[in-house]
């Protein structure tokens, strides 16, 4: 093979090699681009899921200005070993008045009037940065440790025990949001928490209605007539 032919063959081989390397590079770039797209999609999906299941943070403790007491006049504070009284957090969309149990509990403390359910507690169904109404309900330990919605509203055909609920507060749950980290919401006190204490009382039995009283009176009258002896008849039979 002449020198010219050799040079031409070398150029052809070099060109083929360059084309092959370019094709491999383009294929590698395409695979990398596809990988990055999948990675971004997974990241976005993870962020969406994290946002959907995010739990807002609260401080479920009260203080000296929001003590829990006993009786309609709050004559004495709740006391006893922790577990003598229990409390639950209920939340609702703002203004909807559809309160549901948030699966967050608290119990009384050794210091009279105080309760503690934890600091920085995550609340299911309450995303960080979202405003909700909230209320705290309480009951005596004799009723058990588990919240029962049938107890409330309290004081009407309630179980034998002590029941009560706080005023309604409105606030924004703390935690991480897309715009930053919000402070943990205080359920009691602070700027938006419940500002006063509340009382636990025995449930009241409603007064009977007028119709119920009338029925009861008629039943008693019939019963009395049946058991009172007829003295006039007895005298007639025994007289000579």
C-alpha positions in Angstrom: 0.0 0.0 0.0 1.4 3.4 -1.0 2.0 6.1 1.5 -1.0 8.1 0.2 -3.3 5.1 0.7 -2.0 4.6 4.2 -2.6 8.2 5.1 -6.2 8.0 3.7 -6.9 4.8 5.7 -5.6 6.4 8.9 -7.8 9.5 8.3 -10.8 7.3 7.7 -10.2 5.3 10.9 -9.6 8.5 12.9 -12.9 10.0 11.5 -14.8 6.8 12.3 -13.4 6.8 15.8 -14.4 10.4 16.3 -18.0 9.7 15.1 -18.2 6.7 17.4 -17.0 8.8 20.4 -19.5 11.5 19.5 -22.3 9.0 19.3 -21.3 7.5 22.7 -21.1 11.0 24.2 -24.6 11.9 23.0 -26.0 8.6 24.3 -24.3 9.2 27.6 -25.7 12.8 27.7 -29.2 11.5 26.9 -29.0 8.9 29.7 -27.8 11.6 32.2 -30.6 14.0 31.2 -33.2 11.2 31.6 -31.7 10.4 35.0 -31.8 14.0 36.2 -35.4 14.3 35.0 -36.4 11.3 37.1 -34.4 12.6 40.0 -36.3 15.9 39.8 -39.6 14.2 39.5 -38.9 12.0 42.6 -37.8 15.1 44.5 -41.0 17.0 43.6 -43.1 14.0 44.5 -41.4 13.7 47.8 -41.9 17.4 48.5 -45.6 17.1 47.7 -46.0 14.1 49.9 -44.2 15.7 52.7 -46.4 18.8 52.4 -49.5 16.6 52.3 -48.6 14.7 55.5 -46.9 17.6 57.3 -47.9 18.1 60.9 -48.1 21.4 62.6 -46.4 22.0 65.9 -48.0 23.1 69.2 -47.2 23.6 72.8 -49.9 21.9 74.9 -49.3 23.3 78.3 -51.1 26.0 80.4 -49.8 28.5 82.9 -50.7 30.5 86.0 -53.2 32.6 84.1 -55.0 29.6 82.5 -55.4 27.2 85.4 -58.0 24.5 85.5 -60.3 24.5 88.5 -63.3 22.6 90.0 -66.9 23.5 90.3 -69.0 26.2 88.6 -67.2 29.0 90.5 -63.8 27.5 90.3 -63.4 27.4 94.1 -60.5 25.0 94.0 -57.9 23.9 91.5 -57.5 20.4 90.1 -54.9 18.5 92.0 -53.6 15.0 92.6 -51.0 12.8 91.1 -50.6 13.0 87.3 -53.4 10.9 85.7 -56.1 12.2 88.1 -57.4 14.3 85.2 -57.1 14.1 81.4 -57.4 16.6 78.6 -57.8 16.4 74.8 -57.3 18.8 72.0 -60.1 19.3 69.4 -59.7 21.3 66.2 -62.0 22.7 63.5 -61.7 24.7 60.3 -62.0 28.4 61.3 -65.6 29.4 61.9 -67.0 25.9 60.9 -67.7 24.8 64.5 -67.0 21.1 63.5 -64.6 20.1 66.2 -62.9 16.7 66.0 -60.4 15.0 68.2 -56.8 15.7 67.1 -55.3 12.6 68.8 -53.4 14.8 71.3 -53.8 14.2 75.0 -52.6 15.9 78.2 -52.8 15.1 81.9 -52.7 17.1 85.1 -49.4 17.9 86.8 -48.4 17.7 90.4 -48.7 21.5 90.7 -52.4 22.3 91.2 -54.2 23.7 88.2 -51.6 22.8 85.6 -51.8 20.4 82.7 -49.1 19.2 80.3 -49.4 17.5 76.9 -45.9 18.3 75.7 -43.9 21.0 73.9 -43.4 20.9 70.1 -46.2 18.3 69.7 -47.0 17.3 66.1 -50.8 17.4 65.3 -52.3 15.2 62.7 -54.4 17.0 60.1 -53.1 20.4 60.9 -50.4 21.5 58.4 -47.8 24.1 59.4 -48.9 27.6 58.5 -52.6 26.7 58.5 -55.1 28.4 60.8 -57.6 26.4 62.8 -60.0 26.9 65.7 -59.2 24.8 68.7 -60.7 23.9 72.1 -59.5 21.8 75.1 -61.8 19.4 76.9 -61.1 17.8 80.2 -62.5 15.0 82.4 -61.8 13.2 85.7 -59.7 10.1 85.6 -62.6 8.1 87.0 -64.1 8.2 83.4 -61.0 6.6 81.9 -58.0 7.7 79.9 -59.7 7.8 76.4 -61.7 10.7 75.1 -65.3 10.0 74.3 -67.1 12.5 72.0 -70.4 11.5 73.6 -69.5 13.3 76.7 -69.7 16.7 75.1 -71.3 19.2 75.2 -70.9 18.7 78.9 -73.4 18.9 81.8 -76.3 17.3 79.9 -77.0 13.6 80.6 -73.3 13.2 81.2 -71.6 10.3 82.9 -70.8 10.3 86.6 -67.6 12.3 86.8 -66.2 15.8 86.1 -66.3 17.4 82.7 -65.4 20.7 81.2 -64.2 22.6 78.2 -62.2 25.8 77.5 -63.1 28.7 75.4 -62.3 28.6 71.7 -59.0 29.8 70.4 -57.7 30.4 66.8 -54.1 30.1 65.7 -51.6 29.0 63.1 -49.7 25.8 63.6 -45.9 26.2 63.7 -43.3 24.2 61.7 -41.5 24.3 58.4 -43.3 25.8 55.4 -42.3 26.7 51.9 -41.7 30.3 53.0 -39.8 29.5 56.2 -40.2 28.1 59.7 -43.0 29.4 61.8 -42.9 29.5 65.7 -44.6 26.7 67.6 -48.2 27.6 68.5 -49.1 28.0 72.2 -52.5 26.4 72.8 -52.8 28.4 76.1 -51.6 32.0 76.4 -49.4 33.7 73.9 -51.1 36.1 71.4 -53.6 33.7 69.9 -54.0 30.9 72.4 -56.8 30.3 75.0 -56.5 33.2 77.4 -58.4 32.0 80.4 -58.7 28.8 82.5 -61.8 26.7 82.7 -63.7 24.5 85.2 -64.6 20.8 85.5 -68.0 20.1 86.9 -70.4 17.2 87.5 -72.9 16.8 84.7 -76.3 18.3 85.4 -79.6 16.4 84.9 -82.0 18.6 82.9 -85.2 19.8 84.7 -88.3 17.7 83.7 -90.7 19.3 81.3 -94.2 20.3 82.2 -95.7 17.4 80.4 -93.4 15.0 82.2 -94.5 16.4 85.6 -98.2 16.1 84.6 -97.7 12.4 83.6 -95.8 11.7 86.8 -98.5 13.4 88.9 -101.3 11.4 87.3 -99.4 8.2 87.8 -98.9 8.9 91.5 -102.6 9.8 91.9 -103.7 6.5 90.4 -101.3 4.6 92.5 -102.5 6.3 95.7 -106.2 5.5 94.9 -105.3 1.9 94.5 -103.6 1.5 97.9 -105.8 3.7 100.1 -108.6 1.6 101.8 -112.2 2.5 101.5 -113.0 3.3 105.1 -116.7 4.3 104.4 -117.4 0.8 102.9 -115.7 -0.9 105.8 -117.9 1.0 108.3 -121.1 0.1 106.5 -120.3 -3.6 106.6 -119.4 -3.7 110.3 -122.2 -1.5 111.6 -125.0 -3.4 113.5 
